[in-house]
């Protein structure tokens, strides 16, 4: 269930191919850690918090906390996600 660094690199490359340099565009606009990028990629692929927790070998509560901190950082850097828009929806549409 745990994804190693080599597989993460492959996932990131495939997401960039499928979604018009998704991670590169995100990193150009927002300062993100590798862990943030992983969360963003899994959200983009529409995985649930439970699935993300399994893949990252963390608890679902930890996923929720990481998402909250990520949302706060994004809002701080770009101003707003949009009216009534969740982090998940914003990342899926990005």
C-alpha positions as CSV (number, residue, x, y, z in Angstrom):
1,X,0.0,0.0,0.0
2,X,2.9,2.4,0.6
3,X,4.3,4.2,-2.5
4,X,8.0,4.6,-2.7
5,X,9.9,7.6,-4.2
6,X,10.5,5.9,-7.5
7,X,6.8,5.2,-8.0
8,X,5.9,8.7,-6.9
9,X,8.2,10.1,-9.6
10,X,6.5,8.0,-12.2
11,X,3.0,9.0,-10.9
12,X,4.0,12.7,-11.0
13,X,5.4,12.4,-14.6
14,X,2.2,10.6,-15.7
15,X,0.0,13.3,-14.1
16,X,2.0,16.0,-15.8
17,X,1.5,14.3,-19.2
18,X,-2.2,13.7,-18.6
19,X,-3.1,17.1,-17.1
20,X,-0.9,19.7,-18.9
21,X,2.0,19.9,-16.5
22,X,-0.2,19.9,-13.5
23,X,2.5,19.6,-10.8
24,X,4.8,22.1,-12.6
25,X,2.0,24.7,-12.9
26,X,1.1,24.2,-9.2
27,X,4.7,24.6,-8.1
28,X,5.1,27.6,-10.2
29,X,2.2,29.3,-8.5
30,X,2.5,28.0,-5.0
31,X,5.4,26.9,-2.8
32,X,4.8,23.2,-2.2
33,X,6.7,20.4,-0.4
34,X,7.0,16.9,-1.9
35,X,4.3,15.8,0.5
36,X,2.0,18.6,-0.6
37,X,2.5,17.5,-4.3
38,X,1.7,13.9,-3.4
39,X,-1.6,15.0,-1.8
40,X,-2.4,17.3,-4.7
41,X,-1.8,14.5,-7.2
42,X,-4.0,12.0,-5.3
43,X,-6.8,14.5,-5.0
44,X,-6.5,15.3,-8.7
45,X,-6.9,11.5,-9.3
46,X,-10.0,11.7,-7.1
47,X,-8.9,9.4,-4.4
48,X,-10.8,9.5,-1.1
49,X,-9.2,10.5,2.2
50,X,-9.2,6.8,3.2
51,X,-7.4,5.8,0.0
52,X,-4.9,8.6,0.4
53,X,-4.2,7.5,3.9
54,X,-3.6,3.9,2.8
55,X,-1.2,5.0,0.0
56,X,0.7,7.4,2.3
57,X,0.7,5.0,5.2
58,X,-0.9,7.6,7.5
59,X,-4.3,7.9,9.3
60,X,-7.3,9.5,7.6
61,X,-7.2,12.2,10.3
62,X,-3.6,13.0,9.2
63,X,-4.8,13.3,5.6
64,X,-7.5,15.8,6.7
65,X,-5.0,17.8,8.7
66,X,-2.5,17.9,5.8
67,X,-5.3,19.0,3.5
68,X,-6.3,21.8,5.8
69,X,-2.7,23.1,6.1
70,X,-2.3,22.9,2.3
71,X,-5.5,24.8,1.8
72,X,-4.4,27.5,4.2
73,X,-1.1,27.8,2.4
74,X,-2.7,28.0,-1.0
75,X,-5.2,30.7,0.2
76,X,-2.4,32.7,1.8
77,X,-0.4,32.6,-1.5
78,X,-3.2,33.2,-4.1
79,X,-5.8,34.9,-2.0
80,X,-8.8,32.6,-2.4
81,X,-9.9,29.3,-3.9
82,X,-13.2,30.9,-5.0
83,X,-16.6,31.2,-3.4
84,X,-17.7,28.1,-1.6
85,X,-15.0,26.0,-3.3
86,X,-13.3,23.1,-1.4
87,X,-9.6,22.3,-1.8
88,X,-10.5,19.0,-3.5
89,X,-12.7,20.7,-6.1
90,X,-10.1,23.5,-6.7
91,X,-7.3,20.9,-7.2
92,X,-9.4,18.7,-9.5
93,X,-10.3,21.7,-11.7
94,X,-6.8,23.2,-11.6
